[in-house]
């Protein structure tokens, strides 16, 4: 399964496009649409084309990761559910999805309980504040939950 245009738009809307590298609220150097890694150099500038290439590569990694972590129930996922899960993993990392109660509930076929889990993931480790609820993450989790539920 591949991320739909709706799923891509959700990710891009919440990540925002930044052509100059910056530190996100969790203190991680970020560029493009939420791209992180060794290729993000403090103060560096990229083109829109580079941001699009990174986004496509990052999405492919998270599509595959969500699919692999969802073996046994992946074929039962709707497009909206898959899109919401890819957005969730894109933002939090595949490890968070793989070990989450959200995935565990999906594996049990309990989609209502899985849906409720999105809202528990609205915190980030903020330097000097520790684990803190972040308004932008709360909005994102609600949007992912709505998409997951078919809205």
Secondary structure as UniProt FT lines:
FT   HELIX           5..15
FT   STRAND          18..23
FT   TURN            25..26
FT   STRAND          29..32
FT   TURN            33..34
FT   TURN            38..39
FT   TURN            42..43
FT   HELIX           48..69
FT   TURN            70..73
FT   HELIX           74..76
FT   HELIX           79..92
FT   HELIX           94..99
FT   HELIX           101..107
FT   TURN            108..109
FT   HELIX           111..117
FT   HELIX           118..120
FT   STRAND          123..126
FT   TURN            127..129
FT   STRAND          130..133
FT   HELIX           135..148
FT   TURN            149..150
//
